[in-house]
């Protein structure tokens, strides 16, 4: 099955149509979902919900803001960067809550690697370099505890996670010992392995080829090659959103490298395959601020949020 021929242009056209329809359908329930998820976060602030679910509440709200960003771009061609910034902040919060709880809570369950990859991608796309550093450091520590739990055998799936972790490790000069922690082999992710080898290249033709190969990998993995398996980009909302490739381009920008002005692959020509030209403003979210203030009061030690740069209240 893994070597079965896939007509990628045809698959992309089908997935493009399905993703737009799915996102539009989800938006019908958006207001109800947003109100419900805000109520959950408020319940935590009010002491009616347990802290162990705080990462989930932030994760739900990340999704509640990413979806209208995607919908506005795909249906109207409008890039609501404020929504993407809010999604990135909720996603970052979800990960840092998980990372903090993993230090002390035996009830903690490991984060999904696909979720962790998306949150790294959103933080990088938003242009938040120092926040990305804090997130990577938390995830680096979390490889050895319940946060990511990579000391045990894993799978070759979710290669976008391994790619982004290794890319960030190189950028932040914090190597990962692939003998100690489980990481997919290069043979399982050839497009990403090539991008990792050449990500600092000044050859824009080479960068174009690397992006094309990664985009092919993204499209191919919107569906599973094996029965009963979950594809790395199985969620319809991610079919047209090449966040891992955008993060790759952002890391290149952070080291002062030029990127191609345009790309040939259709995935890189969707309305959401765009990097903001500058870092997005840090969004003001009072309810989230209240929740995180309470959380930091409950876990004053080893709290990952303490490492974040200060933002105006």
N, C-alpha and C positions, 0 to 999 in steps of 0.2 A: 504493500500500500504506500509506503513512504516514497518509493521510486515511481509511482504512478504519474503519468504525464498529466499536467494541469494546464489548461488554456488560460493563462493569467489575464490577458486582456478581457476575455469573455467573463471570467470570474469577477474581475474588478467592476465591470459594467453591471453585473447582477447584484453584487454587494453594494454598489453605489445606490442603486435604486431601492434596495431593501432597507439600507441604513437610513436614508432620508425618510422613508415611509415610517419606519419604526420610531425614529426620534420624534417625528410629528405626532404620532399616536401617543407616545409617552407624555408629550407636552399637554395633552388634554387633562391629565391628572396632576399637572405640575403644582398648581397653587395648593391643592389639598395635601400633596406630599410635603411641600415646603412648610406649610403651617404645622403639620403633624411632627415634622422633624425639629422645628424650632421649639415646639411644646416639649419634646423629649429633653432638649438641652436646657430649657427653663426648669424642668422638673429636677434635673441634676443640681442646678443652681439653688433650687428651693429645698434641697435635701430629700427629695422624694424618689430619686433614682440613684442606683449604686454607681460608684466611680468606674467599676469594671466595664461598664458599657459606654463610657465617655468617648473612647476612640471610635466606636461604631456610630455614635450620634454625629460626631464630626465628619466621619466618612459619608454618612447619608447626606449631610449638607454640602459636602464637596460635590456629590453627584447632582444634587438639586440645583447647583449653580453652573456646573459644567454643561449640563443638558441644554439650558436655554442659550448658553453661549454658542454651542454647536448648531442649535436650531436657527438662531438668528443669522448665523453665517451661511448655513446651507440653504435656507429658504428665502432670505432677503439680501444676502451679500453684505450684512452689517456685522462688523467685528466689535462685539461688546467686551472690550478688554476689562471693564470693571467686573463683569461676571467671571471671566477667567481668573482675575486676581483673587476674587472671593473664593472660587473653587480651589485655587492653589493654597490659600491661607488655611481653609478648612482641612485640606488634604495634609498639609504640613503638620497641623495641629493633631490630626488623627495619628500620624506616625510618631510624633514626639510623645504623645500620651502613651502609646503602646510601648515605646522604647523605655519610658520611665517606669511603667508598671512591671515591665519584664525584669527589672532589677529587684523587685520586692514581692510581687504577687504570685503565689503558686497557682492561682486560678487562671493565670494568663495563658491564652492560646496564641500560637505563632501567627504573625501576619501573613496573608497571602502574598506570595512573591509578585504576582501580577499587579496587585494593589500597590505594593511598595514601588514597583517600577513606574507606575503611573504618577505617583506622588513625586518621585525624583524628577520625572519629565515635566510635570506642571511647574515645579519650583524653578527649574532651569528655563523653561519657556517664559515664565514671568520675569526672568532676568535677575532673580534674587541670589546673587553669588554667595553672600555670607550665610544666608539661610540654607542654601544648598550644601554649604560646608558643614553646618551643624547637623543637617539631616544625614549626610553621608557619615559623619563621625558616629552618630547614634546607630546607624545601620551597621557600621563596621564593628562596633562593640556588640551589637545585637546578633551578629553571626554566631557568637558563642553562647548565647543564652536563649531564652524562650521567645525573644522578639522575632528573630528570623530562623534560629535553630538550624544552622548549616553544618553542624558537626556530624549530623547523621546523614545517611544515604538519602539522596534526593532523586530527581528525575532530570531528563534532558529538556523538559518543557520550560516555558517561561524564559526563553533565551533572552528576551528583552531586558529582564532583570539582571542577568549575569552581565550582559553588555553594558548597561548603564553603571553598574557597580564597578566594573573594571575600568570604564572610561573615567569615572569620578576618582577612582583610586590613583590613576595616572595623573590626572589634573591636580589633585590635592596632595600629590606626592606621599601617598600612604598605601604602600603595596599590600596586596592580599595574597596570603599563602594558600595557593590552590591545592596544596597537598594536605593541609589541615582542614580546610573547609570544602564542602561539596560545591563544585561549580561545573556547569556543563562543559564538555570538551569542545575544543575549537571545531572538530569535525561535525558537531551537532549544530553549529551556528557559523558556517563559513563566511556569510556576508558580514556578520558582526565582527568576526575574527579579523577579516581584512580591514574593516573600518578601524578597529582598535590598533592595528599595526601602522596604519597610515593616517591617523586622524589629525596629525600635525602637518600634513603635506601642504605645500604651496602650489602644487599642480592642480589647477581647477578642473582640468579634464579628468584627472584621476578621482577627484572628489565627486564629480558628476557620476562616474561609474560606480563609486562606492554607494552613493545615495540611491542610484537605480537598483543595485543589488539588494540593498536593505529594504527598499520599497517593494520589490518583488517578494522578499521574505515576509513582509507585513501582510501583503495581500494573500499570499499562499496560506498563511496561518490565521486567516479569519475563519477557516473551517478546519476540522480535524482530519488528519490523514489516517487515523486509526479509529475503529469502532469503540464507542463508549469513552473516548478520550475527550478532554477539553482543550480546544485550541488556545494558543497564547493570546490571540486577539478575538476571542469568541464573542465578547459582548458587542452588540451591534453599534453602540455609541462610539466604539473605538475603531470600527472598520475603516473610517475615512480620516481618522485623526492620527497621523504618524508622529506621535509625541516623542518617541524614542529617537527619531531622525532629527526632529527639531531640536531636541536636547543636544544631540551630536553637533549640530550647527552652532548652537549657543556656546558650547564648550570651546569650539574653534574661535568664535568671536572673543571669548574671554582671554584667550592667549594671543589675541591681536591678529588673527588670520582672516583673510578675505574668503568669502563663500561665493559660489556661483550666483549670478544675478537672477537666474531662472533655472528650472529643472525640466527634464524631458518626460519624466514618468508621470502618468496621470494622477497617481496618488498625491504627488507633490504639487498638483495644480487644482486641488480642491480648495474651496474658500477657507477651510480651517488649517491648511498646511502653510501657515504664515507665522513668522516670528515677529513679535512687537519690536519696533525699531529701538526703543529704549526700555529700561526697566519699568515695570508697571508700578504705580503708586501702591503703597501698603494700604489695604482697605480697612476702614474703620468698621468694626463689627462689635458693638457694645455688649451684646449677649454673650458672644464668644469670649470677650475680654473678662466678663464676670465669671464664666465657667472656668477659664484658665487661672484666674486669680484664686478661686477656691481650690482648684487642683494643686496649685503651687503651695498653698497653705497646708494641704493634706500631705503633700510629699515634698517637703523643703529640701531634702537631701537627694542628690543624684537626679535632680529634675532637669531633663534635657532642655526645657524652655529657658533655664537660667543662662544658657550659652548663646541665646539669640541676641542680635544687636537690638538696642533700644529703638522703639518707634514712638513718635509723638502720640499722646493719648487723644 
